[in-house]
Amino acid sequence: MSNQNEPVLSRREEAVQVLTLNNPSKRNAISLAMRAALRDHLNRAEPDVRAIVLTGAESYFSPGGDFSDRRGPEAERERFEHFTAIIDMMVAGNRPVIAAVEGGAQGAGLGLVAASDYVVCGESAALAASFVKLGLTADAGLSWSLPQRIGVARARRMVLSGESLDATTAHSWGLVDEIVGDGEAERRALEVAKLWSSRAPLAVGNLKRVFARGQLSHRDALAQEGIDQRTLMGTRDTMEALVAFREKRKPVFEGR
């Protein structure tokens, strides 16, 4: 368990690491220190961590960047460097990321949500790409992740209007995967994470990289599938899964 004053809290729940954005006096606005801490936690996750739950402290996910934070060219460079690494690890890393959203997610907070593999949202939450209201362009990977989730036309509508989506609309658009009662998002996200953490980690990591590459032609996709499948067929995890199937038991995956 992390020190409660740290910008990102961390705890283990079996094979799941729960990371909590922790700046509740500002609804978990993302400071430079928070970016650095989140990057560090993602980068240093223990080998036996098989899934990550990302949430915010005290019933709010995040309104985006902390604009009272240190400014200047060097600070801006650090901000973008940290978020580039964070989004890359979330999208193309080996571990699935499940976002638990209460209250709201705006700006860079929405970027973290859209980069997640599964999003659980409290019924009263609101989500917005609010950059244009501040004279800014979308960042935190949203120019890629938002169209991936909801399509180009709806992504354009979100970023150009800056208006909020309620949970029901966000769900119907595909930005949110599941709506639960307020206060239940983290519990449900942890259930999903524990289920996903039981799957073969090498296969999960491979599939995340497949989707991170984006759309391929059907022939390129078939060729890449052949390469990936031949690689995975030679792993101990695949052999264990085949033996477990014959023995009618659950497989025990080692990630090798």
C-alpha positions as CSV (number, residue, x, y, z in Angstrom):
1,M,0.0,0.0,0.0
2,S,1.3,3.5,-0.9
3,N,1.7,6.4,1.5
4,Q,-1.6,8.3,1.4
5,N,0.1,11.6,0.5
6,E,1.6,10.2,-2.7
7,P,0.2,11.5,-6.1
8,V,-0.6,8.0,-7.2
9,L,-1.6,5.3,-4.7
10,S,-0.9,1.7,-5.4
11,R,-2.2,-1.5,-3.9
12,R,-2.3,-5.2,-4.9
13,E,-5.4,-7.3,-5.2
14,E,-4.2,-10.8,-6.1
15,A,-2.7,-10.4,-9.6
16,V,-4.2,-7.0,-10.1
17,Q,-2.5,-3.6,-9.3
18,V,-4.9,-0.8,-8.4
19,L,-3.5,2.6,-9.2
20,T,-5.4,5.6,-7.8
21,L,-4.9,9.2,-9.0
22,N,-4.6,11.0,-5.7
23,N,-5.2,14.8,-5.7
24,P,-8.7,14.9,-4.2
25,S,-8.6,18.6,-3.3
26,K,-8.5,19.3,-7.0
27,R,-10.6,16.3,-8.1
28,N,-7.4,14.5,-9.1
29,A,-6.1,17.1,-11.5
30,I,-3.0,15.6,-13.2
31,S,0.1,17.4,-11.9
32,L,3.6,16.9,-13.2
33,A,4.3,14.8,-10.1
34,M,1.3,12.7,-10.8
35,R,2.4,12.0,-14.4
36,A,5.8,11.0,-13.2
37,A,4.4,8.8,-10.5
38,L,1.9,7.1,-12.8
39,R,4.6,6.5,-15.4
40,D,6.9,5.0,-12.8
41,H,4.2,2.7,-11.4
42,L,3.3,1.4,-14.9
43,N,7.0,0.9,-15.8
44,R,7.9,-0.9,-12.5
45,A,4.9,-3.2,-12.2
46,E,6.0,-6.5,-10.7
47,P,6.2,-9.4,-13.3
48,D,3.3,-11.2,-11.6
49,V,1.0,-8.2,-12.1
50,R,-1.4,-9.4,-14.8
51,A,-3.9,-6.5,-15.0
52,I,-4.2,-2.9,-13.8
53,V,-7.2,-1.0,-12.5
54,L,-6.9,2.8,-12.9
55,T,-9.2,5.0,-10.8
56,G,-9.4,8.3,-9.0
57,A,-9.6,9.2,-5.3
58,E,-12.8,10.2,-3.5
59,S,-15.4,9.6,-6.2
60,Y,-13.9,11.5,-9.1
61,F,-11.6,10.3,-11.9
62,S,-9.9,13.4,-13.2
63,P,-10.7,16.8,-14.8
64,G,-7.5,16.8,-16.7
65,G,-4.3,18.7,-16.3
66,D,-3.4,20.7,-13.2
67,F,-3.1,24.3,-14.6
68,S,-1.8,25.7,-11.3
69,D,1.2,23.4,-11.6
70,R,4.7,24.6,-12.6
71,R,4.8,26.1,-16.1
72,G,7.5,26.9,-18.6
73,P,9.1,25.1,-21.6
74,E,11.0,22.5,-19.5
75,A,7.9,21.6,-17.5
76,E,5.8,21.3,-20.7
77,R,8.4,19.1,-22.2
78,E,8.3,16.8,-19.2
79,R,4.5,16.8,-19.2
80,F,4.3,15.5,-22.8
81,E,7.2,13.1,-22.3
82,H,5.5,11.5,-19.3
83,F,2.2,11.2,-21.0
84,T,3.7,9.8,-24.2
85,A,5.2,7.0,-22.2
86,I,2.0,6.5,-20.1
87,I,-0.3,6.2,-23.0
88,D,2.1,3.9,-24.9
89,M,2.4,1.5,-22.0
90,M,-1.4,1.5,-21.5
91,V,-2.2,0.9,-25.2
92,A,0.7,-1.4,-26.3
93,G,1.9,-2.8,-23.0
94,N,1.5,-6.4,-21.8
95,R,-1.2,-5.8,-19.2
96,P,-4.8,-4.9,-19.8
97,V,-5.9,-1.7,-18.1
98,I,-9.4,-1.3,-16.7
99,A,-10.6,2.2,-15.9
100,A,-13.0,2.8,-13.1
101,V,-14.7,6.2,-13.6
102,E,-16.7,8.0,-11.0
103,G,-17.8,11.6,-11.2
104,G,-16.1,12.6,-14.4
105,A,-13.2,12.4,-16.8
106,Q,-12.2,15.4,-18.8
107,G,-9.3,16.5,-20.9
108,A,-6.2,14.4,-20.2
109,G,-8.3,12.4,-17.7
110,L,-10.4,11.3,-20.7
111,G,-7.2,10.5,-22.5
112,L,-6.4,7.9,-19.8
113,V,-9.9,6.5,-20.0
114,A,-9.9,6.2,-23.8
115,A,-6.5,4.5,-23.7
116,S,-7.8,1.8,-21.3
117,D,-8.9,-1.6,-22.5
118,Y,-12.2,-1.6,-20.6
119,V,-14.1,1.3,-19.0
120,V,-16.5,0.9,-16.1
121,C,-18.4,4.1,-15.4
122,G,-20.7,5.3,-12.5
123,E,-24.2,6.2,-13.7
124,S,-23.7,9.9,-12.9
125,A,-20.3,10.4,-14.5
126,A,-19.7,12.9,-17.3
127,L,-16.9,12.6,-19.9
128,A,-15.6,15.4,-22.1
129,A,-12.7,16.3,-24.4
130,S,-12.8,19.9,-23.2
131,F,-9.6,21.2,-24.7
132,V,-11.1,23.7,-27.2
133,K,-12.7,25.6,-24.2
134,L,-9.2,26.4,-23.1
135,G,-7.9,27.2,-26.5
136,L,-6.0,23.9,-26.8
137,T,-5.9,20.9,-29.1
138,A,-6.6,17.4,-27.9
139,D,-3.6,15.6,-26.4
140,A,-3.0,12.5,-24.1
141,G,-3.3,10.4,-27.2
142,L,-6.9,11.3,-27.8
143,S,-6.4,12.1,-31.5
144,W,-5.7,8.3,-31.9
145,S,-7.6,6.6,-29.0
146,L,-10.9,8.5,-29.3
147,P,-11.6,7.6,-33.0
148,Q,-10.5,4.0,-32.2
149,R,-13.2,3.8,-29.6
150,I,-16.1,5.8,-31.0
151,G,-15.3,6.5,-34.7
152,V,-14.0,9.6,-36.5
153,A,-17.3,11.4,-36.8
154,R,-18.2,11.2,-33.1
155,A,-14.6,11.9,-32.1
156,R,-14.6,15.0,-34.2
157,R,-17.9,16.1,-32.6
158,M,-16.5,15.6,-29.1
159,V,-13.3,17.5,-29.6
160,L,-14.7,20.4,-31.6
161,S,-17.7,21.0,-29.3
162,G,-15.9,20.3,-26.0
163,E,-19.3,19.3,-24.6
164,S,-19.8,16.6,-22.0
165,L,-21.4,13.1,-22.6
166,D,-23.4,11.6,-19.9
167,A,-22.8,8.0,-19.0
168,T,-25.7,6.6,-21.1
169,T,-24.6,8.4,-24.2
170,A,-20.9,7.5,-23.6
171,H,-22.0,3.9,-23.3
172,S,-24.1,3.9,-26.5
173,W,-21.2,5.5,-28.4
174,G,-18.7,2.9,-27.2
175,L,-16.6,5.2,-25.0
176,V,-17.8,3.3,-21.9
177,D,-18.1,-0.5,-21.8
178,E,-20.3,-0.8,-18.7
179,I,-22.4,1.4,-16.5
180,V,-22.8,0.6,-12.8
181,G,-24.4,2.4,-9.8
182,D,-22.4,5.4,-8.4
183,G,-19.7,4.2,-6.1
184,E,-19.6,0.7,-7.7
185,A,-17.1,1.4,-10.5
186,E,-13.9,0.3,-8.8
187,R,-15.5,-2.9,-7.4
188,R,-16.7,-3.9,-10.8
189,A,-13.5,-2.9,-12.5
190,L,-11.6,-5.1,-10.1
191,E,-13.9,-8.0,-10.9
192,V,-13.2,-7.6,-14.6
193,A,-9.4,-7.2,-14.0
194,K,-9.3,-10.4,-11.9
195,L,-11.0,-12.3,-14.7
196,W,-8.7,-10.9,-17.4
197,S,-5.7,-11.5,-15.2
198,S,-6.5,-15.3,-15.3
199,R,-5.9,-15.4,-19.1
200,A,-2.6,-16.3,-20.7
201,P,-0.4,-13.2,-20.3
202,L,1.7,-13.7,-23.4
203,A,-1.4,-14.0,-25.6
204,V,-3.0,-11.0,-23.9
205,G,0.1,-8.9,-24.5
206,N,0.3,-10.0,-28.1
207,L,-3.4,-9.1,-28.7
208,K,-2.9,-5.6,-27.2
209,R,-0.1,-5.0,-29.6
210,V,-2.2,-6.2,-32.5
211,F,-4.9,-3.7,-31.7
212,A,-2.3,-0.9,-31.0
213,R,-0.9,-1.3,-34.6
214,G,-4.3,-0.2,-36.0
215,Q,-6.0,-1.5,-39.1
216,L,-4.1,-3.7,-41.5
217,S,-5.1,-5.0,-44.9
218,H,-6.6,-8.5,-44.6
219,R,-3.5,-10.1,-46.2
220,D,-1.1,-8.2,-43.8
221,A,-3.3,-9.2,-40.9
222,L,-3.3,-12.9,-41.9
223,A,0.4,-12.9,-42.4
224,Q,1.0,-11.3,-38.9
225,E,-1.4,-13.7,-37.3
226,G,0.6,-16.6,-38.7
227,I,3.8,-15.2,-37.2
228,D,2.2,-14.5,-33.8
229,Q,0.4,-17.8,-33.6
230,R,3.6,-19.9,-34.4
231,T,5.4,-18.0,-31.7
232,L,2.8,-18.6,-29.1
233,M,2.4,-22.3,-30.0
234,G,6.0,-22.8,-28.8
235,T,5.4,-21.3,-25.3
236,R,5.0,-23.2,-22.1
237,D,1.7,-21.4,-21.5
238,T,0.2,-22.9,-24.6
239,M,1.4,-26.4,-23.7
240,E,-0.1,-25.9,-20.2
241,A,-3.4,-24.8,-21.6
242,L,-3.6,-27.9,-23.9
243,V,-2.8,-30.2,-21.0
244,A,-5.2,-28.5,-18.7
245,F,-7.9,-28.8,-21.4
246,R,-7.4,-32.6,-21.6
247,E,-7.3,-32.9,-17.8
248,K,-10.4,-30.8,-17.5
249,R,-8.9,-28.3,-15.1
250,K,-8.0,-24.6,-15.1
251,P,-4.6,-23.8,-16.6
252,V,-1.8,-22.2,-14.5
253,F,-0.1,-19.6,-16.7
254,E,3.5,-18.5,-16.0
255,G,4.0,-15.9,-18.8
256,R,6.6,-18.0,-20.7
